[in-house]
Structures are given as structure tokens and as C-alpha cells.
Amino acid sequence: MHKKHTPLILIVDDNPTNLQVLGKLLTEKGYDLSIAQSGQEALSFVNTNQPDLVLLDIMMPEMDGYEVCRRLKRDAATRHIPIIFLTAKIDADEVIKGFELGAADYVTKPFNAAELLARINVHIELNTLRGIIPVCSQCKNIRDDDGLWNQIEEYIESHSKALFSHSLCPPCMDELYGDQQWYREKKKET
């Protein structure tokens, strides 16, 4: 059985209390975490690691969250990483600016934990399913994060909450059972 990928979330905030509260919430939900207390620390981390999502405060000294977002979205190697601004700024122009810079979402402080977790889950799943997935052109297996080949269902189930049910499409039914009398009779009925 394929091991479940544990998403890595980078939390960027200059306030240690915010880092502690978010860290506790996210580790309790099973996420891997890294923290950065400045924009420059965040950029350095992302240059050597690929987080699955960045929670980014806007108001920080030296380099604000907008500039961090701008730089991450400008770089082809990091532009795919979803960024959720988590900030006390509630002005509509500030929210719009965040989205225009490429943020995936915007959550205001104080935040509702259930809502934040739901938004994080959605953006991690969307990003996983949006990326380039290496698929074998013959058997349609997918190469996972560890370089192992798995059936598509197993890969998607381990990277999202999606579940699969199986059936046969009409062309496959024809190919598999087209020479069977019972099938031809059933097909005439419909």
C-alpha cells in the first residue's frame, strides 16, 4: 500500500504567538510544518524546499507579505505553490491586491480554525491535482513522489479525499462482451 503524502506547510509570520497557535493547530491535524519569521527567511526556505502551501502574514518588517508573494509568483519554480494570506488587514483593496499578486486565498485574523483548515485542505488538493502527473503511456500507472509506480486510483486517493467506484464505459463493454449472446440481447433491449 502506498504511504500517504503528508503536506508541508510553511507558516510565515513575525509574531511568535501566531506561529505557536498555527503550529499547534496544524500539527494536530497531521501536517508537516516549517516556520519563517520574515519574508527573507521564507524565500530562503522555499529555494531549498517545496512546501505544499504557504500561510503568509502581510504585515512584517523589512519585506511584507505582498513582496514575498510577488517574488514567489514571479519564479517559475515556485509559482505553483498556493499562498493563503492570513492577516489582520480587512480592507477590500488589500484583499484584491493579494489576489492580483497571485494569492490563492485570503483569511482575516482572528481566524476561525475550522474555516482555515477547510481552505488549506481545498488548496492543497487543488494544487496536487493541478500539477503535472507522470503517467505511463502503456498501463496508465502514475509515478508517485517516491518514484514508485501506482494505479491512478491509489495515487489520487493518497493525495486527496477523492474515492473511486468502478464500472465499464459502453465502448469497453462492447469490446469485452460484444461476442456474448446475453450482451447482444441486453443491448437490443436498451
N, C-alpha and C positions, 0 to 999 in steps of 0.2 A: 504494500500500500504506500502511496506517495505521501510524504510528510507535508503537513500544511505550512504554507509560507506565512511567516509572521511579519506583518508590515512594520517598517521602520518609520517612525515619525520624528521629525526634527522640530523641536519647540524653540522659538526664538523670542526671547523677552529679557529685558534688562532688570526685571523685578524678580528677586529670588522667591518671594511668596507666590507669585503667579506660576513660576516654574515648579514649585513644590506641589501646588494644588493640581495643576495639569498633569504633572508626573505621576502623582498618586492615582488620579482618575484613569489615566491611560494604561498604566502598568496593571492595574486591577482588571482591565479589560483585555489584557494579554498582548498589548502592543510592545514592540521594542522601541526604546526611546533614545534620543540624543538631545542635548540641550546646547544652546548657544546664547550668550548674554549680550551679543552685539551683532550688528549687521556683518561686520568683517569676519567674526567667528563663524557665522552661518555660511558665508560664501566659501571660506576655507574648508569647512566640513563637507559641503556639497561637492567641492572639487575632488575630494578623495572618496566620498561615499555617495550612494544614490538613495536618498530617503524616498519612501513611497508617498510622502506628503509632508508639507511644511506648514506648521501653525506659526504665524508671523504677526508680532505686535507692530504697530505703525510708529508709535512714539518712542523712539530710542535716541540716545545721544550719538553724535558723530555721523552715523548713517541710519536714516529712518527706514522703516519697512517698505515704503514705496520704492526707494532706491534699490533695496535688496531684491524686491520683486522685479523691477525693471532689468536688473543685471541677470537674474536667473532666466527670465523670459527671452532675453536677447541672445543667450548662449544656446546653440543647437543641442548641446549635451545635457542641458538641464531644463529646457523649456517645457518638456512633457510633465514635469513634477507639479502636481496640483498644490496650489498655495491657498490657504484659508487665512484671511486676515482676522485676527482676534484682538479687538481694540475697543477702547472707550469712545472713539470718535463715532458719532452718530449722524453727523450732518450728511444730507443726501449727496452733496458734491463730493465729499470724501469717499463715500461708498462707490459712487460712479467712477471716481478716479482709480480706485482699487481694481474694479472690473476692467477698466480701459487698459490698465497696465498688465492685465492677464491673470488676475486672481480668479480662482475657481469659485470662491465663496467669501462671505463677509459675515462675521459673527461679532456682536457687540458684548462688551463686558458691562455688568456682570452677566455671565453666560448661564444658560440652562444646560446642565450636564447631559441630559438625555438628548436634547436637540443637537448639541455639539457632537456627541458620539454618532448620532444618526448621519449628520453631514459628513463626518470623517469617513464612516463606512461607505457611504454613497460615492464619494470622490475616489477612494482607494479602489473600489470595484470598477468604477468607470475607467479609471486610468489603466487598470490591469487589462480590461477587455478592449481598450482602445489601442494598445500598443501593437507592435509587430510581433507576431507569434510564429516561431518557426514550425512549419508543418511539413511532414514527409509527403512528397508528391505521389507516392505509391500507396502507402497504407493509411495515410491521414493522421498518424500519430503526431503528437506535439512534443517538442523538446522543452523540458521544464527548466527552472532556474539552476538546477544542479547538473544540467547536461544529459539527464535521463529522458528516455522516450516513453510517453504515456498516451493512453487513449484520450481523445479530446474531452470526453465527459469527465474523466478523472482530473485533468488539468483545470478545467473551469470550476469544478466543484471544490478543488483545493484552493482556488484563488478568489472565490466569490461565494455567495449564498445560493447560487443557482443550482437547481436539481434537474435531472433529466428523466423523461419517460421515453420509451422507445416504441416505434411502430414502423411500418413499411409504407413508403410512398407508392402510388399507383404504378409508375414505371418499374420499380423493383419488384412489386407483386407480380406484374406481367412476366418479368424475367425469371423469377423463381418458380412461379406456379402456372405459367401460361400453357404448359403442355399437360396440365392436370384437368381431367374432365370436370371434377367438382368445382374447380375455379372458373372454368369457362361457363358453366351453368350459372354459377353465382353472379358472374359478371353480366350475363344476359338479363338477369332479373333486375339489375340496377340501372 
